Amino acid sequence: MEGIASHIQADHQDELSGNSLSAMVSWSSVQRMGIKSCPLCSSCGEEDAPDLVDHVLRHTYDFSLRALPWPQPPRDDLNKPVGTYTLPDGMDSAERLGVWIEDISPDIPTRLQLSRFDTAIYAKIRSHESSPDACYFAEHDYFEDKSVDDSSKPQNSIRSVNAQDDIDGPLLLRVDFESGGRMLEGHSRAVFSVAFSTDSQLLASGSTDNTITIWDVVSGKHLRALTGHTGGVNSVQFSPGSQHLASGSDDNTIRIWDMATGQCLRTCKGHTGHIRSVVFSPNGQNVASGSHDKTTRIWDMATGQCLQTCEVHTDYIRSVAFSPDGQNVASGSDDQTIKIWDIATCRCLQTCEGHTDFILSVAYSPDGQNVASASYDATIKIWDTATGECLQTWEGHTTYERSVVFSLDGQNLVSGGRNGTISIRDVATGQCLQTWEGQNTGRVNFVTFSPDGQHLAASFEDGTIRIWNVVY
């Protein structure tokens, strides 16, 4: 106190002479900001915790920088006068660009005169993938994907155009399979599931050896083992912010783990069959699970209580996925159907029928408008979530695909198969762009992208995990 008094006397004489003691006391009181979570992602913590406040400030600053109108370098000659080019004939998607411009600028003439640069990439987007009034620039690589630090993840996966690419050609990701990637070894039995942390720095793996292992993505180093399940671990997933990890097991329980300590915080009990799939809701408050007891359940992450038990299937449930808005869940079952249902009421919104065997994996597209499914019938299907209609069926597989996942931009689908292969397809055309064939790895059990879009990971029947770099 003496030091504070001396400081005030020495440096703040003017304030002392012009203000009352009560006013100065009020100035010196600690003002609470009341920050408990980041408004731009799902990170949360103790109110006004220094690390959380710093994260919010950095994330907000990062977001504001990327919101500035810094366009990607054009590949066409933009020195030509306006009106040199017209919209290409027969390009329905490009017409939506004209509708959007007319909506925001009614004074523009109805017949738009736009360059090929304005329409080429846009024309590749299917008309059902976004609403007519969607922002053209938000959808098409307008913002640079650069972060001032590692405190926030990119909002979108931005594809870069290689110098040799024609702007009219496909702009699709490529996985660096040629390098061999990084192989992680340590489990004694098959690895059924892998999941990246929110910052893409950690990888969790769940194995039939009843353990969960946490790995460093860059070095491949084994960091920690989580033990406690008495049956094989079939599914793992980090919570948004990665403070917690959920795991589903053959012991019929779900465990919630504290990633700071490695301790099991709570065990969710209620299922009467093996739990094949667990997934966090986008806000991190709930966990959905699919089980061999033919039910899907919604759990309160904070308490471990079961909030909903949804009995919409007539056979084992092998895969569940939350919609990007957190309102719905898609579940794939041995009854050969995919159900899309409301988590608040368990009301079935759509039943997707068309597979002729077990559904092994389901995945939502990033925009929530499609669901992909892989089946024991050796086909992959793409479904419209609004109507339940099958939009595409990909056949020709020599065996079934065990796991599917969309790329972050939704333009590619990666699948892992029983014969140890990984395939990457263009969603719009179904064309297979890349195939990786494992040697003596056994079945691919799970494939997933890192949240930053820079890595692809797969788990295998031989107990190994592989991580490859992704190039856009």
VEXGU-346320 format. One record per residue (C-alpha): x, y, z; residue in one letter. Coordinates in steps of 0.25 Angstrom, whole numbers, padded with zeros to 4 digits, always signed. Example, Ala and Ser with C-alpha at 12.3 -4.5 7.8 and 13.67 -1.06 7.14 Angstrom:
2
+0049-0018+0031A+0055-0004+0029S
REM end
This chain:
472
+0000+0000+0000M+0011+0009+0003E+0017+0007-0011G+0003+0010-0017I+0002+0023-0009A+0016+0028-0013S+0012+0025-0027H+0000+0033-0026I+0006+0045-0019Q+0018+0045-0029A+0011+0043-0042D-0004+0047-0040H-0004+0061-0033Q-0014+0067-0043D-0024+0056-0041E-0023+0056-0026L-0026+0071-0026S-0038+0070-0036G-0045+0058-0031N-0051+0052-0019S-0045+0040-0012L-0058+0032-0015S-0057+0035-0029A-0043+0030-0030M-0046+0017-0022V-0057+0014-0032S-0047+0016-0043W-0037+0006-0037S-0048-0005-0035S-0046-0017-0044V-0056-0016-0055Q-0061-0030-0060R-0063-0032-0075M-0072-0045-0073G-0065-0053-0084I-0068-0067-0083K-0067-0072-0097S-0061-0067-0111C-0072-0061-0120P-0065-0066-0132L-0063-0081-0128C-0066-0091-0118S-0055-0088-0108S-0059-0086-0094C-0053-0085-0080G-0054-0078-0066E-0060-0064-0067E-0050-0054-0071D-0038-0064-0070A-0026-0057-0076P-0024-0068-0086D-0038-0067-0091L-0038-0052-0092V-0025-0052-0100D-0031-0063-0109H-0044-0054-0111V-0036-0042-0114L-0026-0049-0124R-0038-0057-0131H-0046-0044-0132T-0034-0036-0138Y-0030-0048-0147D-0045-0048-0152F-0045-0033-0155S-0032-0034-0163L-0038-0046-0172R-0051-0038-0173A-0044-0027-0181L-0046-0027-0196P-0033-0033-0200W-0036-0041-0213P-0028-0053-0218Q-0019-0049-0230P-0027-0050-0243P-0023-0059-0254R-0030-0052-0265D-0026-0039-0272D-0035-0029-0264L-0031-0017-0273N-0041-0020-0283K-0053-0010-0283P-0066-0014-0276V-0075-0021-0285G-0064-0028-0293T-0070-0042-0289Y-0084-0047-0286T-0088-0058-0277L-0086-0072-0284P-0098-0078-0290D-0105-0090-0282G-0098-0087-0269M-0110-0088-0259D-0101-0085-0247S-0095-0073-0253A-0108-0067-0255E-0110-0067-0240R-0098-0058-0239L-0106-0048-0248G-0118-0049-0239V-0110-0046-0227W-0103-0034-0233I-0117-0029-0237E-0123-0031-0223D-0112-0022-0217I-0111-0012-0228S-0124-0010-0236P-0118+0001-0245D-0109-0009-0252I-0115-0013-0266P-0122-0026-0266T-0113-0032-0277R-0100-0033-0269L-0086-0032-0276Q-0076-0040-0268L-0062-0045-0270S-0059-0060-0271R-0052-0058-0258F-0065-0054-0251D-0072-0066-0255T-0063-0078-0257A-0061-0083-0243I-0075-0079-0239Y-0081-0087-0251A-0075-0100-0244K-0084-0099-0232I-0097-0107-0233R-0109-0098-0232S-0114-0106-0219H-0102-0103-0211E-0105-0089-0207S-0117-0080-0207S-0120-0070-0218P-0116-0059-0209D-0103-0065-0204A-0091-0056-0204C-0083-0058-0217Y-0070-0053-0210F-0072-0061-0197A-0073-0074-0205E-0062-0073-0215H-0048-0070-0209D-0049-0055-0208Y-0042-0054-0194F-0028-0058-0192E-0027-0070-0182D-0016-0065-0174K-0016-0064-0158S-0007-0054-0150V-0005-0065-0140D-0009-0079-0137D-0020-0075-0127S-0032-0076-0137S-0035-0086-0148K-0038-0082-0162P-0052-0079-0165Q-0052-0086-0179N-0043-0095-0186S-0037-0087-0197I-0032-0094-0210R-0020-0088-0217S-0019-0088-0232V-0006-0094-0237N+0001-0087-0249A-0001-0099-0258Q-0016-0100-0256D-0026-0094-0265D-0036-0086-0258I-0047-0094-0265D-0041-0107-0260G-0044-0113-0246P-0038-0107-0234L-0038-0119-0224L-0029-0123-0213L-0018-0133-0214R-0013-0142-0203V+0002-0144-0203D+0002-0159-0203F+0015-0160-0210E+0023-0155-0198S+0018-0167-0190G+0013-0158-0179G+0015-0160-0164R+0012-0174-0158M+0008-0175-0143L+0010-0188-0136E+0007-0192-0122G-0007-0199-0121H-0006-0214-0120S-0019-0216-0128R-0028-0210-0139A-0030-0194-0138V-0045-0192-0140F-0045-0176-0139S-0036-0164-0140V-0040-0149-0137A-0032-0136-0138F-0032-0126-0128S-0038-0112-0131T-0024-0106-0133D-0020-0118-0142S-0008-0120-0133Q-0013-0133-0126L-0018-0146-0131L-0026-0156-0122A-0028-0171-0126S-0037-0181-0121G-0034-0196-0122S-0040-0210-0119T-0028-0211-0109D-0038-0203-0100N-0029-0191-0100T-0028-0176-0105I-0015-0170-0109T-0012-0155-0111I-0001-0152-0121W+0006-0140-0126D+0002-0138-0140V+0015-0131-0145V+0025-0140-0138S+0017-0153-0137G+0021-0154-0123K+0012-0162-0113H+0008-0152-0102L-0002-0159-0093R-0011-0172-0092A-0025-0171-0086L-0029-0184-0080T-0042-0188-0073G-0051-0194-0083H-0053-0209-0081T-0056-0212-0096G-0051-0207-0110G-0052-0192-0113V-0060-0190-0125N-0061-0175-0126S-0054-0163-0121V-0056-0148-0123Q-0050-0135-0117F-0060-0125-0112S-0060-0111-0119P-0048-0104-0113G-0042-0118-0109S-0043-0117-0094Q-0050-0130-0094H-0050-0143-0102L-0062-0153-0103A-0061-0168-0106S-0071-0179-0109G-0067-0193-0105S-0072-0208-0106D-0074-0207-0091D-0087-0199-0094N-0082-0186-0088T-0078-0172-0093I-0066-0166-0085R-0063-0151-0085I-0048-0148-0082W-0042-0135-0077D-0030-0133-0087M-0022-0124-0077A-0021-0136-0067T-0024-0148-0075G-0035-0152-0064Q-0049-0157-0067C-0059-0146-0063L-0071-0155-0065R-0077-0167-0070T-0090-0167-0078C-0098-0180-0076K-0111-0184-0082G-0108-0192-0095H-0110-0207-0094T-0101-0210-0107G-0088-0206-0112H-0086-0192-0115I-0081-0190-0129R-0081-0175-0131S-0080-0162-0123V-0080-0148-0128V-0080-0134-0121F-0090-0124-0125S-0084-0111-0131P-0086-0103-0118N-0080-0114-0110G-0091-0115-0100Q-0097-0129-0105N-0091-0142-0110V-0099-0151-0119A-0097-0166-0119S-0101-0178-0128G-0102-0192-0122S-0104-0207-0125H-0117-0205-0116D-0123-0199-0128K-0124-0185-0121T-0118-0172-0123T-0116-0163-0110R-0113-0149-0108I-0105-0146-0095W-0102-0134-0087D-0087-0132-0087M-0087-0125-0074A-0095-0134-0066T-0094-0148-0073G-0110-0148-0073Q-0117-0154-0085C-0126-0144-0091L-0133-0151-0102Q-0134-0166-0106T-0138-0167-0121C-0143-0180-0126E-0144-0178-0141V-0136-0190-0146H-0140-0205-0146T-0125-0210-0145D-0111-0207-0141Y-0107-0192-0142I-0092-0191-0147R-0090-0176-0150S-0096-0163-0145V-0093-0149-0150A-0097-0135-0145F-0102-0125-0155S-0093-0112-0156P-0104-0104-0149D-0106-0114-0138G-0121-0116-0139Q-0121-0129-0146N-0114-0143-0146V-0112-0153-0157A-0111-0167-0153S-0107-0179-0162G-0112-0193-0158S-0112-0208-0162D-0126-0206-0166D-0121-0200-0179Q-0126-0186-0176T-0121-0173-0172I-0130-0165-0163K-0129-0150-0161I-0136-0145-0149W-0138-0133-0139D-0130-0134-0127I-0140-0126-0118A-0152-0136-0121T-0146-0148-0127C-0155-0146-0139R-0151-0153-0152C-0150-0142-0163L-0145-0151-0174Q-0142-0165-0177T-0132-0168-0188C-0134-0181-0194E-0127-0188-0206G-0115-0196-0200H-0117-0211-0200T-0108-0214-0188D-0103-0209-0175F-0099-0194-0174I-0085-0193-0169L-0082-0178-0169S-0090-0165-0171V-0084-0150-0172A-0090-0137-0174Y-0085-0127-0184S-0080-0114-0178P-0092-0106-0183D-0102-0117-0177G-0109-0119-0190Q-0104-0133-0193N-0101-0145-0186V-0091-0156-0191A-0092-0170-0187S-0084-0183-0189A-0090-0197-0189S-0087-0211-0188Y-0093-0212-0202D-0080-0206-0208A-0086-0193-0212T-0085-0178-0207I-0098-0169-0208K-0100-0154-0207I-0113-0150-0201W-0121-0137-0201D-0124-0134-0186T-0136-0126-0189A-0143-0136-0198T-0137-0150-0194G-0134-0151-0209E-0122-0159-0214C-0114-0149-0223L-0102-0158-0227Q-0098-0173-0226T-0084-0177-0228W-0082-0192-0231E-0070-0200-0236G-0063-0202-0223H-0057-0216-0222T-0061-0216-0207T-0069-0207-0197Y-0064-0194-0192E-0063-0193-0177R-0062-0178-0175S-0066-0165-0182V-0063-0150-0180V-0065-0137-0187F-0053-0128-0190S-0055-0114-0183L-0060-0108-0195D-0069-0119-0198G-0064-0121-0212Q-0057-0134-0209N-0061-0147-0202L-0050-0156-0196V-0054-0171-0194S-0046-0182-0187G-0048-0197-0191G-0048-0211-0186R-0036-0214-0196N-0027-0204-0190G-0029-0193-0200T-0033-0178-0199I-0040-0171-0210S-0043-0156-0213I-0054-0152-0222R-0060-0140-0228D-0073-0138-0221V-0079-0131-0234A-0075-0142-0244T-0072-0154-0235G-0059-0155-0243Q-0048-0162-0235C-0036-0152-0234L-0026-0160-0225Q-0025-0174-0219T-0015-0179-0209W-0013-0194-0207E-0008-0199-0194G+0001-0211-0193Q-0002-0221-0182N-0009-0210-0174T-0023-0217-0174G-0036-0210-0174R-0037-0195-0174V-0046-0192-0162N-0047-0177-0161F-0043-0165-0169V-0043-0150-0165T-0038-0136-0168F-0031-0127-0158S-0039-0115-0155P-0029-0106-0162D-0030-0114-0175G-0015-0117-0175Q-0015-0132-0172H-0023-0145-0175L-0022-0156-0165A-0026-0171-0166A-0027-0182-0156S-0024-0197-0160F-0027-0211-0156E-0013-0214-0153D-0012-0204-0142G-0006-0192-0149T-0010-0178-0152I-0004-0170-0164R-0005-0155-0166I-0002-0148-0179W-0001-0134-0183N-0012-0127-0192V-0009-0118-0204V-0020-0109-0210Y
REM end
